[in-house]
Amino acid sequence: MKRRRAVRATNHASEKREGRTSGEHYRAGYQAGYALGLRLGQEDRDSVFEGTSIIIPVDPHHDEAIQAIQHIEATTPHLYEVLVADAGAATNTRRYILERSGTVRHIKGNSGESLAHVVNKAMSVSLGEYIAILANASPNLDNWLGILTGELERKPVVKIVYAGSKAAGLAAAANAENPALPASGSEYVLSCLLFRRSLPSEIGMWPEANRSVEEHMSHWLERVPAQERLQAEASSLFVSRKL
């Protein structure tokens, strides 16, 4: 009887040791796999892809992100990524973004950070060979991005393509009084800027200022010499939600 108890105790102890060894091997394997996945994920995030990073600036006064994302997905062939530069998005917009995965990224500003700061952050973490910034507008034509990138690539001297439409009514009067708008586009309301990812390092990021996204785009566009920028008509490419 004692011998049988001793055998059972020995077997039980052996099983416990094997269990511990198995558990240790499992944990070690899990940790190694997690570390490898983390490293590969970081390398993947740091890789520039041959496509476009589309930035949608959002603040408490202008939040068309959901509609813009839906229009982008309906009209834009891959490769692209969407970055929502959130400087005060509505709760439902944030919920929509957080429920998404894959090509949609949420670049959330901290409390008190300006729209320009969050857009700069989005440009800094973007991974596309090209960057497009939308101004309260949604693409409305299939392959709109291919049309704009084609214009950018057609003339090597061109560093930026800006899409705009002729202003009307009060908007036209405001533009006529606004010296910030580029001389070649003073009658146009901007909807989109498209440029190579190297441009911000050449002309600088958006300055901290209390401006709308359109005003920021106009001021920033002025830094590019007239012969190095190209205007495209936006009325057939975008649906604007400007007031």
Phi, psi and chi 1 to 4 in degrees:
 res  aa     phi    psi   chi1   chi2   chi3   chi4
   1 MET       -  -45.5  177.8   72.2   67.6      -
   2 LYS   -62.6  -39.7  -70.7 -178.1 -178.9  178.0
   3 ARG   -62.1  -42.0 -179.5 -177.2  -60.6  174.5
   4 ARG   -63.4  -40.5  -97.3 -174.9 -101.7  162.7
   5 ARG   -63.6  -39.1  -83.7 -158.6 -141.5  105.0
   6 ALA   -64.5  -39.6      -      -      -      -
   7 VAL   -64.8  -43.8  169.3      -      -      -
   8 ARG   -63.1  -40.7  -77.8 -160.6  -64.2  -90.3
   9 ALA   -64.4  -41.2      -      -      -      -
  10 THR   -63.8  -44.2  -59.3      -      -      -
  11 ASN   -63.7  -39.9  -70.7  -18.6      -      -
  12 HIS   -63.5  -43.0 -178.0   64.2      -      -
  13 ALA   -64.4  -38.8      -      -      -      -
  14 SER   -65.4  -40.6  175.9      -      -      -
  15 GLU   -63.8  -39.0  -71.0  170.0   -1.5      -
  16 LYS   -64.5  -41.3  -73.2  177.2   67.9  177.1
  17 ARG   -64.1  -42.9  -76.9 -163.7  -59.8  -87.7
  18 GLU   -63.8  -38.7  -70.0  174.6   -1.6      -
  19 GLY   -63.0  -43.8      -      -      -      -
  20 ARG   -62.7  -43.1  -77.5 -161.7  -58.9  -89.0
  21 THR   -63.1  -43.3  -58.1      -      -      -
  22 SER   -62.7  -44.3  176.0      -      -      -
  23 GLY   -63.3  -40.1      -      -      -      -
  24 GLU   -64.5  -41.5  -71.2  166.6   -0.7      -
  25 HIS   -63.2  -40.7  -73.7  164.7      -      -
  26 TYR   -62.2  -47.7  175.3   83.4      -      -
  27 ARG   -62.9  -42.0  -76.6 -167.2  -65.3  -86.2
  28 ALA   -63.1  -42.5      -      -      -      -
  29 GLY   -65.0  -40.9      -      -      -      -
  30 TYR   -62.5  -46.3  172.7   83.0      -      -
  31 GLN   -63.9  -39.6  -69.7  168.2   -5.7      -
  32 ALA   -65.8  -42.5      -      -      -      -
  33 GLY   -65.2  -40.1      -      -      -      -
  34 TYR   -64.0  -43.6  179.0   82.5      -      -
  35 ALA   -62.5  -41.8      -      -      -      -
  36 LEU   -64.7  -45.4  177.0   60.6      -      -
  37 GLY   -61.3  -39.8      -      -      -      -
  38 LEU   -63.4  -43.0 -171.2   64.5      -      -
  39 ARG   -66.3  -45.1  179.0  174.0   62.7   80.6
  40 LEU   -65.0  -37.8  -67.2  176.0      -      -
  41 GLY   -64.0  -40.9      -      -      -      -
  42 GLN   -65.0  -42.3 -177.1   63.3   44.0      -
  43 GLU   -62.3  -39.5  -69.9  175.0   -3.2      -
  44 ASP   -66.7  -40.4 -176.7   61.3      -      -
  45 ARG   -65.9  -29.2  -75.8 -165.0  -62.3  -87.5
  46 ASP   -86.7    2.5  -67.9  -20.0      -      -
  47 SER   -95.2  130.7  -59.1      -      -      -
  48 VAL   -78.9  134.5  174.8      -      -      -
  49 PHE  -110.3  158.9   65.3   92.1      -      -
  50 GLU   -83.0   69.6  -66.1 -178.1   -0.4      -
  51 GLY  -158.2 -157.0      -      -      -      -
  52 THR  -124.7  136.9  -56.6      -      -      -
  53 SER   -94.1  117.3  -63.5      -      -      -
  54 ILE  -101.5  115.4  -54.2  169.0      -      -
  55 ILE  -100.1  128.6  -61.8  175.5      -      -
  56 ILE  -112.1  101.9  -55.2  173.0      -      -
  57 PRO   -73.7  137.9  -15.3   30.7      -      -
  58 VAL  -135.4  133.2  174.2      -      -      -
  59 ASP  -136.7  176.4   63.9   22.2      -      -
  60 PRO   -60.7  -21.5  -24.6   34.6      -      -
  61 HIS   -94.7  -20.1  -52.0  -68.2      -      -
  62 HIS  -138.4  105.3  -59.4   91.1      -      -
  63 ASP  -136.6   89.0 -175.1   -9.0      -      -
  64 GLU  -115.9   25.9  -59.5  -67.7  -23.4      -
  65 ALA   -63.2  -44.0      -      -      -      -
  66 ILE   -61.6  -48.8  -64.8  176.8      -      -
  67 GLN   -62.5  -41.9  175.9  176.8  -63.1      -
  68 ALA   -62.0  -43.4      -      -      -      -
  69 ILE   -62.0  -44.5  -68.6  169.9      -      -
  70 GLN   -63.3  -41.2  -67.7  171.7  -15.9      -
  71 HIS   -67.0  -40.2  -82.7 -114.6      -      -
  72 ILE   -59.7  -47.4  -71.3  167.8      -      -
  73 GLU   -65.4  -28.0  -68.2  177.1  -24.4      -
  74 ALA   -83.0  -21.1      -      -      -      -
  75 THR  -122.6   -2.4   59.8      -      -      -
  76 THR  -118.4  115.7  -46.3      -      -      -
  77 PRO   -68.8  149.7  -13.2   27.6      -      -
  78 HIS   -72.0  152.5  -75.9  -72.3      -      -
  79 LEU   -99.9  136.2  -65.3  167.6      -      -
  80 TYR  -160.0  163.3   68.5   85.8      -      -
  81 GLU  -133.9  153.8   64.4  173.0   -4.6      -
  82 VAL  -114.2  128.4  175.6      -      -      -
  83 LEU  -118.6  117.1  -62.5   90.2      -      -
  84 VAL   -89.9  111.5  179.5      -      -      -
  85 ALA   -85.1   96.2      -      -      -      -
  86 ASP   -92.6  103.5  176.9    3.1      -      -
  87 ALA  -113.2   33.0      -      -      -      -
  88 GLY   134.3   43.8      -      -      -      -
  89 ALA   -72.0  156.6      -      -      -      -
  90 ALA   -69.3  158.9      -      -      -      -
  91 THR   -59.1  -42.6  -58.6      -      -      -
  92 ASN   -67.1  -31.2   64.6  -39.6      -      -
  93 THR   -66.9  -45.8  -63.0      -      -      -
  94 ARG   -63.0  -39.8  -71.5  179.0  174.8  171.0
  95 ARG   -63.6  -42.3 -173.2 -178.0  -58.2  115.5
  96 TYR   -61.0  -44.3  178.3   84.0      -      -
  97 ILE   -65.4  -44.5  -62.7  167.5      -      -
  98 LEU   -67.3  -23.8  -67.2  174.1      -      -
  99 GLU   -82.5  -10.1  -69.8  173.9   -8.0      -
 100 ARG   -89.3  164.5  -57.8  -61.2  -53.5  -85.0
 101 SER  -147.5  173.6   60.7      -      -      -
 102 GLY    82.7 -110.4      -      -      -      -
 103 THR   -81.8  -10.4   60.7      -      -      -
 104 VAL   -99.0  124.2  179.2      -      -      -
 105 ARG  -120.2  140.3  -59.9  167.6   61.8 -170.6
 106 HIS  -103.0  111.6 -173.6 -158.8      -      -
 107 ILE  -104.3   96.7  -48.2  -58.6      -      -
 108 LYS   -96.6  127.9 -173.9  176.4 -178.9  -63.0
 109 GLY   -79.0  152.5      -      -      -      -
 110 ASN   -78.9  165.0  -63.2  -39.4      -      -
 111 SER   -56.9  128.4  177.6      -      -      -
 112 GLY    90.2   -9.1      -      -      -      -
 113 GLU   -76.4  139.0  -72.4 -175.5  -17.9      -
 114 SER   -77.1  165.5   67.1      -      -      -
 115 LEU   -58.8  -43.5  178.6   65.1      -      -
 116 ALA   -60.0  -41.5      -      -      -      -
 117 HIS   -61.6  -43.0 -174.6   91.0      -      -
 118 VAL   -71.7  -37.3 -175.3      -      -      -
 119 VAL   -64.3  -41.7  170.1      -      -      -
 120 ASN   -59.6  -40.8  -72.8  -20.3      -      -
 121 LYS   -62.4  -42.0 -172.7 -174.2  -61.6 -174.5
 122 ALA   -63.6  -42.5      -      -      -      -
 123 MET   -62.6  -37.5  -74.5 -165.0  -77.0      -
 124 SER   -67.9  -33.8  -62.1      -      -      -
 125 VAL   -98.7   -0.3  -58.5      -      -      -
 126 SER   -66.3  154.9   65.9      -      -      -
 127 LEU  -121.9   -0.2  -61.4  174.6      -      -
 128 GLY   -79.9  153.6      -      -      -      -
 129 GLU   -65.6  -29.0 -178.4 -179.3   -5.5      -
 130 TYR  -119.9  158.2  -55.8   98.3      -      -
 131 ILE  -128.1  131.2  -62.2  174.3      -      -
 132 ALA  -119.2  134.8      -      -      -      -
 133 ILE  -118.2  125.1  -56.8  177.9      -      -
 134 LEU   -96.0  146.6  -58.7 -178.0      -      -
 135 ALA  -118.4   85.9      -      -      -      -
 136 ASN    52.9   40.1  -52.4  -49.0      -      -
 137 ALA  -139.7  151.8      -      -      -      -
 138 SER  -121.4  135.8  -59.3      -      -      -
 139 PRO   -61.9  142.4   19.6  -30.0      -      -
 140 ASN  -132.5   14.8 -163.8   41.3      -      -
 141 LEU  -140.2  133.1 -176.6   70.1      -      -
 142 ASP   -56.2  137.8  -72.2  -14.7      -      -
 143 ASN    61.6   29.5 -160.8   32.3      -      -
 144 TRP   -56.0  -37.0   63.8  -81.2      -      -
 145 LEU   -70.2  -37.7 -163.0   51.6      -      -
 146 GLY   -63.8  -35.5      -      -      -      -
 147 ILE   -64.1  -46.1  -67.1  171.3      -      -
 148 LEU   -70.5  -42.3  -65.8 -179.6      -      -
 149 THR   -66.8  -32.7   53.4      -      -      -
 150 GLY   -62.5  -39.6      -      -      -      -
 151 GLU   -64.6  -38.9  -70.1  -65.5  -36.5      -
 152 LEU   -66.5  -39.3 -173.1   62.9      -      -
 153 GLU   -82.5  -20.7  -69.3  -59.1  -44.5      -
 154 ARG   -65.8  -33.1 -171.1  166.0   55.2   86.6
 155 LYS  -122.9  105.3  -63.4 -179.0  179.2  179.1
 156 PRO   -57.1  -26.2  -24.6   33.7      -      -
 157 VAL   -71.7  -21.1   69.3      -      -      -
 158 VAL   -75.2  129.2  172.9      -      -      -
 159 LYS  -104.9  -18.9  -68.7 -174.4  175.7  180.0
 160 ILE  -152.4  139.5 -172.0  167.3      -      -
 161 VAL  -111.6  129.0  174.8      -      -      -
 162 TYR  -119.8  129.8   61.8  100.6      -      -
 163 ALA  -101.0  129.3      -      -      -      -
 164 GLY  -150.3  164.8      -      -      -      -
 165 SER  -127.4  154.0  -62.5      -      -      -
 166 LYS   -62.5  130.8 -174.6  164.7  -70.2 -170.2
 167 ALA   -76.0  157.7      -      -      -      -
 168 ALA  -139.4  154.3      -      -      -      -
 169 GLY    62.3 -131.2      -      -      -      -
 170 LEU   -64.2  -34.6  -66.6  176.9      -      -
 171 ALA   -63.7  -39.0      -      -      -      -
 172 ALA   -64.9  -42.7      -      -      -      -
 173 ALA   -63.4  -40.4      -      -      -      -
 174 ALA   -65.3  -41.3      -      -      -      -
 175 ASN   -65.8  -37.0  -73.9  -15.4      -      -
 176 ALA   -63.8  -28.6      -      -      -      -
 177 GLU   -92.7   -3.7  -63.8  173.5    1.5      -
 178 ASN  -101.8  104.2 -173.7   -4.3      -      -
 179 PRO   -72.7   -7.2   27.7  -34.4      -      -
 180 ALA   -72.0  -25.4      -      -      -      -
 181 LEU   -69.6  143.2  -70.4  172.6      -      -
 182 PRO   -60.1  144.8   21.0  -31.1      -      -
 183 ALA   -57.2  -35.5      -      -      -      -
 184 SER   -78.6   -8.5   60.0      -      -      -
 185 GLY  -135.1   28.7      -      -      -      -
 186 SER   -65.4  -21.0   59.5      -      -      -
 187 GLU   -96.2    9.5  -63.3  179.2   -8.1      -
 188 TYR  -116.0  144.7  -73.7   83.7      -      -
 189 VAL   -99.8  124.2  177.0      -      -      -
 190 LEU   -74.2  140.5  -68.2  172.4      -      -
 191 SER  -118.2  -28.0  -64.2      -      -      -
 192 CYS  -159.4  143.8  177.4      -      -      -
 193 LEU  -118.0  137.9  -61.4 -179.6      -      -
 194 LEU  -130.4  130.6  176.3   74.1      -      -
 195 PHE  -155.9  164.8   48.2   91.2      -      -
 196 ARG   -73.7  152.1  -62.6  175.2 -175.8   85.3
 197 ARG   -64.4  -15.7   64.6  179.0  -65.0  104.5
 198 SER   -79.6  -14.9   59.1      -      -      -
 199 LEU   -61.5  -44.7 -174.5   62.8      -      -
 200 PRO   -57.2  -33.6  -27.7   36.8      -      -
 201 SER   -72.7  -20.1   63.8      -      -      -
 202 GLU   -86.3  -39.7  -62.9  175.7   19.1      -
 203 ILE  -114.7   -3.7   66.8  173.3      -      -
 204 GLY    95.6  166.2      -      -      -      -
 205 MET   -87.0  180.0  -53.4  -65.7  -87.3      -
 206 TRP   -68.9  133.8  -74.0   15.9      -      -
 207 PRO   -75.5  150.3   28.0  -33.4      -      -
 208 GLU   -68.7  116.5  -65.4  -77.7  -13.9      -
 209 ALA  -162.2  153.9      -      -      -      -
 210 ASN   -86.2   81.4 -173.9   20.3      -      -
 211 ARG  -131.8  160.4  -62.6  169.4  178.2  158.8
 212 SER   -75.7  167.9   68.2      -      -      -
 213 VAL   -62.6  -38.0   61.4      -      -      -
 214 GLU   -64.2  -40.7  -65.0   95.8  -24.2      -
 215 GLU   -65.7  -41.7  -69.3  169.3  -22.7      -
 216 HIS   -60.0  -44.8  -85.7  -64.8      -      -
 217 MET   -62.9  -41.4  -70.5  167.0   66.8      -
 218 SER   -65.1  -46.3  -64.6      -      -      -
 219 HIS   -62.1  -42.5  -79.9  -94.2      -      -
 220 TRP   -67.4  -37.9 -159.6   61.0      -      -
 221 LEU   -62.8  -31.3 -171.6   57.0      -      -
 222 GLU   -63.6  -21.3  -77.9 -171.6  -41.0      -
 223 ARG   -71.2  -19.5  -62.2 -176.6 -173.8 -179.8
 224 VAL   -91.7  126.9 -178.9      -      -      -
 225 PRO   -54.9  146.7  -25.1   34.1      -      -
 226 ALA   -54.6  -38.3      -      -      -      -
 227 GLN   -72.9   -9.8   66.3  -87.5   18.4      -
 228 GLU  -107.3    9.6  -63.9  178.2   -2.0      -
 229 ARG  -126.3  151.6   60.0 -168.1 -173.3 -139.5
 230 LEU  -133.4  130.3 -177.3   65.5      -      -
 231 GLN   -95.0  137.4 -170.3  -95.4  -30.0      -
 232 ALA  -123.1  141.4      -      -      -      -
 233 GLU   -69.6  126.9  174.8   55.7   43.2      -
 234 ALA   -93.4  -16.5      -      -      -      -
 235 SER   -60.3  -31.6   59.2      -      -      -
 236 SER   -90.5  -10.7   61.5      -      -      -
 237 LEU  -101.5  -30.3  -60.1  176.9      -      -
 238 PHE  -132.1  150.6  -61.4   94.2      -      -
 239 VAL  -102.0  118.7  175.0      -      -      -
 240 SER   -95.3  145.2  176.5      -      -      -
 241 ARG  -117.5   28.2  -72.8  -68.4  179.0  -94.5
 242 LYS   -73.1  145.9  -59.7  176.2 -178.2   63.9
 243 LEU   -92.0      -  -60.8  178.4      -      -
